[in-house]
């Protein structure tokens, strides 16, 4: 594959992953892993390394701005506790991932996604009349910390970033309004908490070529902005259904990869 083809393919990967990320409020990591395998022909470890490395630039900043302009806010303490948990959960997981087989990573990925799907389906909507955009609730530090730990694990071990765990944990687990949960998640695509895990993959050469990396980053910038703009125009039920559909497709594809 020539550098131009790598650049274009990388741009396509980043654009699709960014659209999914901006619309569902998750970090683009899951989509990046899937589409790096599909469009760039990367094996699992390389796909995960590429995902982590291309998420270091603040590609979600445009998406954060869109959610913020729509009136969504994120309490600073939420960010602090999730961030601390993220760093704890991600410590050493990059080394652990490099030491296991593709099959182990793929089945872990599937189990993780199935658990999140179950949480999304079983979630009950808020009945207290809290506003979707303006309401802020008091949350204890421990569940926020544990959400961060799970997000750090998913980032370091599976290379998919922590946004999915953060969105599902806040929206389904703590019943935070969907748009607000998605804003918090996208903020973590701006904070480079995945640098330790990304550096491990980088040091082992587990990434695609630089033209593809540049294309992915450019695609993420554009896709996340467009996806976030679309998300602010629909209600929480549509967003939740879209997230269930996206995560289900990811789980089905990774099951297929693990079986073949």
C-alpha positions as CSV (number, residue, x, y, z in Angstrom):
1,X,0.0,0.0,0.0
2,X,1.5,3.4,-1.1
3,X,1.6,6.3,1.4
4,X,-1.2,8.0,-0.5
5,X,-3.4,4.9,-0.1
6,X,-2.5,4.7,3.6
7,X,-3.4,8.3,4.1
8,X,-6.8,8.0,2.4
9,X,-7.6,4.7,4.2
10,X,-6.5,6.3,7.5
11,X,-8.7,9.3,6.8
12,X,-11.7,7.0,6.2
13,X,-11.0,5.1,9.4
14,X,-10.8,8.3,11.4
15,X,-13.8,9.9,9.8
16,X,-16.1,6.9,10.5
17,X,-14.7,6.4,14.0
18,X,-15.1,10.2,14.7
19,X,-18.7,10.3,13.5
20,X,-19.5,7.4,15.9
21,X,-17.6,9.0,18.7
22,X,-19.2,12.4,18.3
23,X,-22.7,11.1,18.0
24,X,-22.6,8.6,20.9
25,X,-20.2,10.6,23.0
26,X,-17.6,7.8,23.3
27,X,-13.9,7.9,22.7
28,X,-13.2,6.8,19.1
29,X,-11.0,3.9,20.2
30,X,-13.5,1.0,19.7
31,X,-14.3,2.2,16.1
32,X,-10.6,2.7,15.5
33,X,-9.7,-0.8,16.5
34,X,-12.5,-2.3,14.3
35,X,-11.9,-0.2,11.2
36,X,-8.1,-0.5,11.5
37,X,-8.5,-4.2,11.2
38,X,-11.1,-3.9,8.3
39,X,-9.6,-1.0,6.2
40,X,-5.9,-1.0,7.1
41,X,-5.5,-4.8,7.4
42,X,-3.9,-4.4,10.9
43,X,-3.7,-7.3,13.3
44,X,-5.2,-6.9,16.8
45,X,-2.2,-5.6,18.7
46,X,-1.3,-3.2,15.9
47,X,-4.9,-2.0,15.7
48,X,-5.0,-1.3,19.4
49,X,-1.6,0.5,19.4
50,X,-2.8,2.6,16.4
51,X,-6.0,3.5,18.3
52,X,-4.2,4.6,21.4
53,X,-1.5,6.6,19.6
54,X,-4.0,8.5,17.3
55,X,-6.1,9.5,20.4
56,X,-3.2,11.4,22.0
57,X,-4.0,14.6,19.9
58,X,-7.1,16.4,21.3
59,X,-9.3,15.3,18.4
60,X,-12.4,15.4,20.5
61,X,-12.1,19.1,21.2
62,X,-14.6,20.1,18.5
63,X,-17.1,17.6,19.8
64,X,-16.7,19.0,23.4
65,X,-17.3,22.5,22.1
66,X,-20.5,21.4,20.3
67,X,-21.9,19.7,23.5
68,X,-20.9,22.7,25.6
69,X,-22.6,25.2,23.2
70,X,-25.8,23.1,23.6
71,X,-25.8,23.9,27.4
72,X,-24.2,20.7,28.7
73,X,-21.8,21.1,31.6
74,X,-19.4,18.8,33.5
75,X,-18.5,19.3,37.2
76,X,-14.8,19.4,37.7
77,X,-14.8,16.9,40.6
78,X,-16.3,14.3,38.2
79,X,-13.4,14.8,35.9
80,X,-10.9,14.6,38.7
81,X,-12.1,11.4,40.2
82,X,-12.6,9.6,36.9
83,X,-9.2,10.7,35.8
84,X,-7.6,9.3,39.0
85,X,-9.4,6.0,38.5
86,X,-8.4,6.0,34.8
87,X,-4.7,6.3,35.7
88,X,-5.0,3.5,38.3
89,X,-6.9,1.2,35.9
90,X,-4.6,1.8,33.0
91,X,-1.3,1.2,34.9
92,X,0.5,-1.8,33.4
93,X,-2.4,-2.9,31.2
94,X,-0.4,-2.1,28.1
95,X,2.3,-4.5,29.1
96,X,-0.3,-7.1,30.0
97,X,-2.0,-6.8,26.6
98,X,1.3,-7.1,24.7
99,X,2.0,-10.4,26.6
100,X,-1.2,-12.2,25.6
101,X,-2.5,-13.5,22.3
102,X,-4.8,-11.8,19.8
103,X,-7.5,-14.4,20.7
104,X,-7.4,-13.4,24.4
105,X,-7.7,-9.7,23.5
106,X,-10.5,-10.4,21.1
107,X,-12.6,-12.5,23.6
108,X,-11.9,-9.9,26.4
109,X,-13.1,-7.2,24.0
110,X,-16.3,-9.2,23.2
111,X,-17.1,-9.9,26.9
112,X,-16.5,-6.3,27.8
113,X,-18.9,-5.0,25.1
114,X,-21.6,-7.5,25.9
115,X,-21.5,-6.4,29.6
116,X,-21.9,-2.8,28.5
117,X,-24.8,-3.7,26.2
118,X,-26.6,-5.3,29.1
119,X,-26.2,-2.2,31.2
120,X,-27.6,0.0,28.4
121,X,-30.6,-2.2,27.9
122,X,-31.4,-2.6,31.6
123,X,-31.0,1.1,32.3
124,X,-34.0,2.9,33.6
125,X,-34.7,6.5,32.5
126,X,-34.7,9.3,35.1
127,X,-38.1,10.1,36.6
128,X,-37.2,13.0,38.7
129,X,-37.7,15.6,35.9
130,X,-34.0,16.5,35.7
131,X,-33.2,18.6,32.7
132,X,-31.3,16.9,30.0
133,X,-28.9,19.8,29.5
134,X,-28.7,21.8,32.6
135,X,-29.2,19.6,35.6
136,X,-26.2,18.6,37.7
137,X,-26.5,16.0,40.5
138,X,-24.3,15.2,43.4
139,X,-22.3,12.0,42.8
140,X,-20.2,10.1,45.4
141,X,-16.5,9.9,44.5
142,X,-16.3,6.1,44.7
143,X,-18.5,5.2,41.7
144,X,-16.8,7.9,39.7
145,X,-13.4,6.5,40.6
146,X,-14.5,2.9,39.7
147,X,-15.8,4.1,36.3
148,X,-12.4,5.6,35.8
149,X,-10.7,2.3,36.7
150,X,-12.9,0.5,34.2
151,X,-12.2,3.1,31.6
152,X,-8.4,2.9,32.2
153,X,-8.5,-0.9,31.9
154,X,-10.4,-0.8,28.6
155,X,-7.9,1.8,27.3
156,X,-4.7,0.0,28.4
157,X,-5.7,-3.6,27.8
158,X,-8.0,-3.4,24.8
159,X,-6.8,-0.1,23.2
160,X,-10.3,1.2,22.8
161,X,-10.1,4.3,25.0
162,X,-12.2,4.8,28.1
163,X,-15.0,6.8,26.6
164,X,-17.4,3.9,26.2
165,X,-17.1,2.9,29.8
166,X,-17.5,6.5,31.0
167,X,-20.6,7.1,28.9
168,X,-22.3,3.9,29.9
169,X,-21.1,4.1,33.5
170,X,-22.5,7.6,34.0
171,X,-25.7,7.3,31.9
172,X,-26.7,3.7,32.7
173,X,-25.0,3.2,36.0
174,X,-25.4,6.6,37.7
175,X,-28.4,7.8,35.6
176,X,-26.7,11.0,34.5
177,X,-28.5,12.7,31.6
178,X,-27.3,11.2,28.3
179,X,-26.0,14.3,26.7
180,X,-24.1,15.3,29.8
181,X,-22.6,11.8,30.1
182,X,-21.4,12.1,26.5
183,X,-19.8,15.4,27.2
184,X,-17.8,14.0,30.1
185,X,-16.7,11.1,27.9
186,X,-15.5,13.4,25.1
187,X,-13.6,15.5,27.6
188,X,-11.4,12.4,28.2
189,X,-10.7,12.3,24.4
190,X,-9.0,15.7,25.0
191,X,-7.1,14.8,28.2
192,X,-4.1,12.6,27.1
193,X,-4.6,10.0,29.9
194,X,-3.8,7.2,27.5
195,X,-0.1,8.4,26.9
196,X,1.4,5.7,29.3
197,X,-0.4,2.8,27.5
198,X,0.2,4.4,24.0
199,X,3.9,4.6,24.8
200,X,4.1,0.9,25.5
201,X,2.6,0.0,22.2
202,X,4.8,2.6,20.5
203,X,8.0,1.2,22.0
204,X,7.1,-2.2,20.7
205,X,6.3,-0.9,17.2
206,X,2.7,-1.9,17.4
207,X,1.2,0.7,15.1
208,X,0.4,1.3,11.4
209,X,2.5,3.5,9.2
210,X,2.7,7.3,9.7
211,X,0.7,8.2,6.6
212,X,-2.2,6.2,8.0
213,X,-1.8,7.7,11.4
214,X,-1.9,11.3,10.0
215,X,-5.0,10.3,8.0
216,X,-6.8,8.9,11.1
217,X,-6.1,12.0,13.2
218,X,-7.4,14.3,10.4
219,X,-10.5,12.1,10.0
220,X,-11.2,12.2,13.7
221,X,-11.1,16.0,13.9
222,X,-13.7,16.3,11.2
223,X,-15.9,13.3,12.1
224,X,-16.1,14.1,15.8
225,X,-17.4,17.6,15.1
226,X,-20.0,16.4,12.7
227,X,-21.1,13.6,15.0
228,X,-21.5,15.9,18.0
229,X,-23.4,18.4,15.9
230,X,-25.9,15.7,14.9
231,X,-26.2,14.3,18.5
232,X,-27.3,17.7,19.9
233,X,-30.2,17.6,17.5
234,X,-31.8,14.4,18.8
235,X,-33.2,13.2,22.1
236,X,-31.6,10.9,24.7
237,X,-33.6,7.8,23.5
238,X,-32.2,8.0,20.0
239,X,-28.7,8.4,21.4
240,X,-29.1,5.4,23.6
241,X,-30.5,3.2,20.8
242,X,-27.6,4.3,18.5
243,X,-25.1,3.4,21.2
244,X,-26.7,0.0,21.7
245,X,-26.6,-0.6,18.0
246,X,-23.0,0.5,17.6
247,X,-21.7,-1.6,20.5
248,X,-23.7,-4.6,19.4
249,X,-22.2,-4.4,15.9
250,X,-18.7,-4.1,17.4
251,X,-19.3,-7.1,19.6
252,X,-20.6,-9.2,16.7
253,X,-17.7,-8.3,14.5
254,X,-15.1,-9.1,17.2
255,X,-16.8,-12.4,17.9
256,X,-16.5,-13.2,14.2
257,X,-12.8,-12.3,14.3
258,X,-12.2,-14.4,17.4
259,X,-13.9,-17.5,15.8
260,X,-12.0,-17.3,12.5
